């Protein structure tokens, strides 16, 4: 295995986000010379990796190139990812490893149901970092945005200024994503 010369592929970023449908991996290159493809690899232990996708490179490019891949077959716990870059001469180089911790076991309790002037949100398991709370109307517009602190056991959201209807409540941070339907009467 050899390292590619810095001019063959310049990887600006490689990062991931936990989404409802899976882990979204995003990377950007500044330059690609004789670049064939990327192999996106995943591991459960950070040591033994398997290729989960092959993404064609741009060949030769001196402009910014954006790539993304949604890994829909993620496991609970930590998922490690890396990119293997392969040139047209079959030279190979690895990116740094990134880790995404997915915890689908986080559940929320909402009360009262249906809601009217307020809703209480309680998490059934502790969280170790703050999470964002978004409430969406039927058009997909965010009508309420706030944070849930890692030290809180529950949070009360005031809903009295919202019209009756059906909403989508989403809680997320870097380790989990929870979505629930909320009816306001």
C-alpha atoms as one frame of an Amber mdcrd trajectory, in Angstrom:
protein
   0.000   0.000   0.000   1.424   3.380  -0.976   0.372   6.893  -0.152  -0.824
   8.938  -3.076   1.168  12.049  -3.849  -0.564  15.132  -2.449  -1.419  16.313
  -5.963  -3.290  13.093  -6.925  -6.191  13.523  -4.487  -6.747  16.328  -2.037
  -9.432  15.333   0.456 -10.724  18.448   2.233 -13.202  16.802   4.580 -14.684
  13.459   5.497 -17.477  13.489   8.059 -20.712  11.815   8.957 -24.116  12.654
  10.370 -26.688  10.431  12.021 -29.949  10.670  10.121 -33.285   8.973  10.665
 -32.782   6.587   7.734 -29.092   5.808   8.383 -25.653   7.354   8.652 -24.916
  10.006   6.024 -21.235  10.137   5.010 -20.068  13.317   3.270 -16.710  14.167
   1.766 -15.222  16.864  -0.413 -12.166  16.863  -2.635 -10.313  19.933  -3.859
  -8.415  18.135  -6.598  -8.456  14.733  -8.270  -5.822  13.540 -10.725  -6.244
  10.118 -12.307  -8.688   9.220  -9.589 -10.693   6.060 -10.272 -13.028   5.589
  -7.294 -13.593   5.566  -3.545 -14.385   2.489  -1.531 -16.422   3.457   1.502
 -15.583   1.024   4.282 -17.305   0.324   7.600 -16.219  -1.487  10.766 -17.807
  -2.347  14.091 -14.471  -2.553  15.928 -12.367   0.075  14.133  -9.896  -2.583
  12.962 -11.614  -4.961  10.520 -13.238  -2.994   7.694 -15.488  -4.120   4.862
 -16.372  -2.213   1.704 -20.016  -1.163   1.734 -20.047   1.025  -1.398 -17.938
   1.975  -4.394 -18.338   5.576  -5.522 -16.861   6.652  -8.829 -14.368   9.501
  -8.721 -14.300  12.415 -11.150 -11.093  11.229 -12.819  -9.403  14.572 -13.274
 -10.760  17.661 -11.607  -9.280  20.800 -10.123 -12.572  22.066  -8.692 -14.421
  21.155  -5.512 -16.259  17.833  -5.740 -18.913  16.838  -3.205 -19.752  13.218
  -2.440 -22.228  11.596  -0.104 -23.524   8.162   0.735 -26.358   7.109   3.043
 -25.520   3.911   4.927 -28.963   2.452   5.612 -27.692  -0.780   7.181 -26.061
   0.657  10.280 -25.749  -1.152  13.579 -26.500   0.130  17.067 -23.361   1.325
  18.800 -20.280   2.771  17.142 -19.884   2.527  13.368 -16.379   3.342  12.102
 -15.897   4.582   8.539 -12.969   5.282   6.256 -12.426   5.960   2.572 -10.061
   3.978   0.393  -9.047   6.087  -2.593  -7.903   4.207  -5.706  -6.200   5.866
  -8.658  -6.322   4.746 -12.288  -2.824   3.295 -11.658  -4.317   1.278  -8.748
  -2.429   3.260  -6.124  -4.325   3.252  -2.839  -4.581   5.581   0.135  -6.835
   5.630   3.212  -8.566   8.600   4.768  -8.713   9.149   8.500 -11.261   7.028
  10.371 -14.449   8.653  11.648 -16.823   7.172  14.212 -20.576   7.617  14.507
 -22.337   6.285  17.576 -25.854   5.257  16.779 -28.172   4.480  19.665 -31.619
   3.560  18.437 -32.627   2.518  21.946 -33.406   6.058  23.115 -37.132   6.437
  23.593 -39.191   9.439  24.572 -42.408   9.704  26.527 -44.835  12.474  25.563
 -47.687  13.636  27.788 -50.458  14.610  27.650 -51.631  13.011  24.424 -53.217
  14.696  22.588 -51.561  17.954  23.575 -53.201  21.342  23.855 -51.249  24.143
  25.541 -48.077  22.200  26.338 -46.320  18.845  25.994 -43.976  17.193  28.490
 -41.030  15.330  26.985 -39.169  12.725  29.039 -36.348  10.474  27.898 -36.361
   6.860  29.102 -32.553   6.587  28.952 -29.882   9.122  29.917 -28.235  11.169
  27.189 -24.678  12.414  27.446 -24.851  15.469  25.234 -27.553  18.044  24.542
 -30.013  17.368  21.765 -31.985  19.583  19.451 -35.783  19.532  19.485 -37.628
  20.545  16.338 -41.377  20.606  15.820 -42.480  20.574  12.167 -45.889  21.407
  10.738 -47.432  19.411   7.875 -45.601  21.519   5.279 -42.226  20.601   6.809
 -41.653  24.063   8.274 -39.992  24.255  11.699 -42.487  25.923  14.025 -40.542
  25.361  17.254 -36.823  24.849  17.883 -35.140  24.390  21.251 -32.451  22.358
  23.035 -32.752  19.532  25.551 -29.871  19.586  28.013 -28.069  16.376  28.917
 -28.715  17.182  32.578 -32.501  17.476  32.210 -34.834  14.599  33.018 -37.774
  16.182  31.242 -38.736  19.296  29.352 -42.022  21.136  28.942 -42.727  22.766
  25.585 -45.294  25.539  25.384 -47.661  24.969  22.453 -50.401  27.532  23.180
 -49.319  29.751  20.268 -49.667  26.904  17.716 -52.886  26.075  15.865 -54.576
  22.704  16.236 -53.187  20.084  13.917 -50.733  17.273  13.339 -47.025  17.916
  13.861 -43.786  15.953  13.733 -41.545  16.155  16.804 -37.857  15.321  16.261
 -35.114  15.015  18.874 -31.542  14.450  17.775 -27.890  14.790  18.607 -24.789
  13.024  17.294 -25.812   9.671  18.826 -29.541   9.347  18.206 -32.554  10.507
  16.227 -36.125  10.073  17.480 -39.245  11.141  15.583 -42.831  11.132  16.858
 -46.181  12.371  15.568 -47.828  14.936  17.853 -51.492  15.984  17.746 -52.418
  19.390  19.138 -56.113  19.882  19.917
